[in-house]
């Protein structure tokens, strides 16, 4: 007989999780309690005696609930955070119950082979080179880091420098070209890799946030020696997409690597009507994306994809006498393509999400989010004193002009504060071309036209000085 504590604890978790998910359509999106209140709610000495497992779960759910953001709501538009598909939630629970260290295929064959199959599905869905390697990592930050580690080592090897053996001391200088509208995670990756975020060469972006192929080609022509070009598919504010294929063609040379930061925008390749926006991205050398954004899997899951599995493996692979593993690339050990020796089976919820949706369902999800973003932009643009600064893919940036004509930036910030506090929806703030604005992302499978109309009403009420009630 199994431990009865498991059944009681899992039942309590299912009940609490079900109650939370059932509340999403109607609850305020913002948390009821803030960080200080949550710290107070959980602050207590470590108990001398333990509690019944089910009671622990019930207590945890009750204490945490006031401080939870309803990020799974169809009206959560902050940053780029998706909801979570039902199959992905269930699969994630199994991942915790199975408790497999999904780093090595020999001792943990089920989850590691699920990972290999899921990687193939992702490459097929995104129409990337089928022989590419895929590392399932924590998120966009680590996906960019892993890809740029492979890039760094590859371009230095083209100049006779072995980073794996000699490190960076005395190595030829690596030129990194980045767009002015890049995500901060690219800079973070460069710092972690010893390339330095501040030493990157910044290429200007246009008014939408895109880098032109010509500007990048000119910068690459001036770069001598090992060079990495960082492009972007999905500007974090307005959703704009670099013309990666044209850039890759314009800068091509043996000692140059083209990387794509496609944290959310790369999934547009899965939707026929949007695929043209990201055409040519397959001509890059590496791609970073997230499943916990537009694919709507639980946190955390990023994907580091490299067209050169050997460079990827040389940058990340680990070998030790006590670790099983081999050189059979047909049975790729995840330990060779990500920076973690101990890791949960992140690919399992991705497998479940793709199995639930299928190719057509992923396309529908992407198309629907883009359509809802366009509906949101049209509704806001039609209102007096409201202005859509930019809209592309599933991203919308707006501002609200001060009716008194005094300070439009301060008024937009006040609108943001009011609408977040009221709770019907939750956008986040940003600055677009020097102007304070509100940034709305439509990334959840739950978002409906009704959610969009309620969001618009709440924003306009906050603009007019009310609370949306």
N, C-alpha and C positions, 0 to 999 in steps of 0.2 A: 504494500500500500504506500502511495506517495505521501509526502508531508502535507497534512491538511492545511497548514499555514499558507501554502502556495495558493490553493483554491480560494480561500477566504480573502487573501490579499489581492489576487487578480480580480475577484468579483467586486471588491471594493473599488479597485482602480477602474474597472469597466463602468461601474455606476457613476463614479465621479467624472470620468471622461465623457460619458454619455450626457450627463447633466450639463457639462460645460459646452459641448458641441450643440446641444439642443437650445442653449441660451443665445447662441451667436446672432440669429436673425433679429433679435429684439433688444439685446443689452446695449448699453453705451459702449462705444468702441474703446475709449480711453479707460485706463485703470481707475478704480474707485479710490484706491489708496496709493500714496507715493512711496518713494524709497525709504524715507525715515520711518514711516508707519510700518512698512514691511520689516525693516530692521528691528523695530521694537516688537513686532509680532513674533519674530523667531528668536529673539535674544533671550537666552536662558542658560544656566549652567548645564553642562553635559550631564544627563541623568545617570544616577548610579545604577538603576535597574532598568531593564528594557521593557518594551510594551509588546502586546500582541501585534503581529504583522498587519492584520486588517485594520486595527485601530490606528497604527502609524500612518497608513495610507489615507484613511478618512481624516485624520488630524492634519496631515500635510495638505490635502485638498482644501479643507475648510480654512486653514490659515492663509494659504497662498491666493485663494480666489479673489479677494479684493484688490490684489496687486497685479492681476493678470491683464495684459493688453489683449483685446479681442482681435488679434492679428489675422485670425481665420475668417473674420467677417467679410462680407461682400462690400462693405463700406470702409475697410481699412485701406488707405491709399498712401501710407507713409513708406518712404524709401522704396525698395523693390522687394517686397516680401509676399510670397504666394500663400495661399491657403494650404491645406493638406488633404489630398484625396483619401477617401475611405480605405481603399486597398493598401495605400502606403502607410496609413496609421496602423492597420492590423499587422502588416508585415514588419513594421518597426517594433511592435510589441514582441513578435516572434524573435526578432534579432536579439532583444534583451533576454528573452527566456532561453534561447539556444546558447548564448554567451560564447560564441566562437571567435577566437583570435584570427581574423581573416587576413593573415599576412602570408601564410604558406599553404600551398595546395595539397601537399602530401598528408599532413595531419588534419586539415580542415577542408576536405574536398568539396562539400556541398556548397558552402557560401563562396568559396573562391571560384568555383566553376560558374556559379550564378553570376559572379562579377564578370567573368570573361564573356559569357553570353550577353549580359547586359551591355557591356562595352561594345560588342558587335552591333547590337540593336541601336545604340546611340549613334555610332558611326554611320550606319545605314540611314537612320532617320534624318541626321544632319547632313548627309551626303558629303562626308569627309573621307579621306583616303582609307580604304578598308583595312589596310595593313598597319594603320597607326596604332600606337599604344595609348592606353587610357589608365590614368591613376585616379582612384576615387579618394579625394582628400576632403578637408574640412569645409572649404568654401573658396570664393574667388581670390582671396588673399593668397592662400596656399597654392591654388591652381596656377596663378600667375608666377608664384615663386618657383614652383617645380618646372614649369615650362621655360622660364628664363634661366634657370640653372642649366637645363639642357642646352639652351641657346648659347649661354656664356661658354660652356665647355666646347661646344661644336665650333664656334667662330675662332676660339683660341687654338683649337687643334688644327684649324686650317692654316695657322701661322706657326705650327710646330711646337705649340705649348700644351703640355699635358696638365690640366688643372687637377685631375684626380691625384696625380703623383706629387706635383710641385706646388699646388695652391696658387695664390695670386701674387705672392711676393716676387717681384721681378718680372711679372708677366707683361706682355704688350698691353697697351691701353685699349680698353674696349669702348667704342663709341656707341652710346645708346640714344636713339632718336625717338622722341615721344611727342604726342600732340598736346597742344595747350589745354585741351579739355579732357585729358586722360583722368582715369579714376585714381584716387590716392593709393589704392592697393598696388599699383604698378610701382610707385615710388617706394612703398614699403618693401616690395620684393627686391628692388635694387639695393636698398640698405641692407637687407638680410644677406644678400649675395656678395656684399663687399664691393659693389659697383658704384654705390653712392647715388642717392636720389637727386642731390643738388648738382651732380656733374652731368646729368643728362642734357642733351641738346633739345630744346623745346622748339617745335615747329608750329607756327601759327595755325589757328583754326578759323573757319569761316563763321558767319553769324549763327549758323545752326549747330556749330560745335564739331564740324568735320574738318579733317586735314586733307588738302588737295593732293592728288598724286604728283602733280608737278612740284609742289613745295617740298614734299618728302623726297622726291627724286633729286632735287637740287641739294638738299641737305645731305643725302647719301653720297652724292658725287663729291662733296667736300670732305667727307669722312675718309680718313686713311686708316687702313688696318681693319681689325675685327670690328664688325658693326652689327648691332641689333636694332631692328625697326619695330616699334610697338604701335599697333593700330587698335581701333576700337569699333566694336559692333554693338551699338546701343549706348549712346551718351547717357550718363546716369541722371541727368536733369531732363533733357528734351527728347532723348531716344534716337538721336541722329546716328547714322552709320557711315563709317569711312568706306571709301571704294577700295576695298582690300585687294581685289584682283588686279586692278590697274596699278596700285602701289607696288604689289609684288612683282609685276612685270617690269615696272619702271626702275626698280632698285636691284634687280637680280644680279648676283655675283656669288662665287663660291664661298667667300668669307662673310656672307651676310645672311642673317636669319630674320624672317618676318614672323612676328607673334601677334595674335589676335586676343584682345581682352573682350570676350563676348559673354560676360556674366549672365545677362538675360537675353540680349539681342540675338545671340547665335541661334536661339530656338526658332526665330523667324524663318530659318531655312526649312523647318518642318511644315510650314504652311504654304501651299502653292501660290496663294494670292500675294504673299509677302516675300516670297523667295527671291524675287528680282532685286529687292533692296539689298540683299546680302550675297548677290551673285559674285562669284570669284573668290570668296573667302577660302575655298578649298585650296587655293594656290599658296596659302601661307605655310609655314613650317610647324606652328603650334597654335593651340587654341585653349583658352581658359573659359569655363562656363560653370553655372550652378544648376543643380537640379532642384534645390529648395527655393528657387525663385519661380520661374515660369512653369516648370514641370510640376510644381505643387507637391513635393515630397517633404517630409519632416526635416528640421535641422538635425545634423548638419550634413551637407553633401555638395562638394565641388568636384569638377572633373578637369584634370590636366591631360590634354591630348597632344601627342607629338607624332608628326609624320615620320620621324626617325626613331624607331624603338631602341636602337643601339645607343644613340645619344641620350635618350631618356633613361635607359637602364644604367648607363655609366654614371650619370649624375646622381641617381637615387639608390642603386642597388647595394645590398648588404650581404656579405657572406661571412659565415663563422662556422667553426667545427660543430657547434652544438645546434646549428640551424639546418633543418632539412631543406633541400632545394637543389636545383640543377640548371642546366643550360637549355632545356627544352622550351623554346619560345611558343610551341603549340599549347603548352600548359603553363602559362605565364604566372609566376608567383607575384601577387600584389606587392610584396615586400620590395620588389625591384623597381616599382614605378611610383612610389610615394614615400614621404619622409618618416613614416611611422613604423616601428616594429610591432607595437601593440595597437590594434585598431578594431573597431566594431565593423560589422558587415554593412557598410553604408549602401552597397549596391542593391541589397535586397529590397528596400522600399522603392528604389528606382525601377527594378524589375517589376514590382507589383504595380506601380503607377503606369508603366508602359503596357503591362498586360491588361490593366483595367481599361485604358484609353484606346490602345491600338493606334496605328498610324493615323487613321482618320480622326480619332478623338484628340490626339495631340494637335493636329492641324486646326480642329474646331476650337480648342481651348485658346490657341494663339490668336486665331481670327476673332473670336468673341471678345477677348480682352482688348484687342486693337479697336474693334467696333465700339465697345463701351467707352474707351478713351476718346474716340472721335465724337461720340454723343455727348460726353462730358464737356469737351471743348466747345462744341456748338452751343450747348445750353448756357455756359458761362459767358461766351462771347456775345450772346444776345442781350445780356443784362446791361443796364446803364452803369457806367463807372467800372466795368470789369473788362479786362484785357487778357487775351491769350497770348503769352509771349512766345511760346513754341509748343508744338505737338507733333510727335512722331512715334510710330509703333504704339506702345501702351503707356507712354509718358506724356504728361501735360504740365506745362508751367504757366501759371497765371499770376496776375496782380490785380489789386483793387485800388482805384484812385480815390483819394481823400475828397469827399463831397465839398469840403471847404476849400479845397485846392491848396492846402498848407503843406502837407508832408505825405506824399504817396507811399514812401517806404514805411513810415511809422504806421500808416493806416493798414497797409498789407500785413504787417506784423501783428497788429491788433486783431485783424480778421482771423489770422492763424490762431492766435491765443484763444479767441472767443469760440471758434469752431471746435478746437481740440477740447476745450473745457466743457462745452455743451454735450459732446459725445456722440452725435449722430454719425459722424464720420471722422476720419483721422488722416489729414494730409500732413506733410512735413514742410519745413521752410527751406528756402534756398536763396541764392543770389544769382541772377541771370543777367549778364552783360552790365553788371554794376547796379542792377535794380533788385530790390527785395521782392521776393515772390513766394508763392505757394507751389509746391511740387506734388503732383498727384500721380501715383502709379496704379494701374489696373492690372493686377497680377494673379488674382484669385479666381478659381473655377466657380466660386459662389456668386460672383458679381453679376447682378441682373440689371435690366433697365430700371426697375423700381429702385434698386440701390443707387443707381446713377441719379435719378430724379430726386431722391432724398438727399443725396450729397449736394446737388446743385442748390436745393432749397435751403439747406443748412448754411452753405457758403454765402448765399445772398442775404440770408437773415443776419449773419454775422457782419456782413458788409454794411448793412443798414443799421447796425447797432443793436440788433436783437440777439436772442439765443436760439432761434430756430423752433421754439415751442409756440 
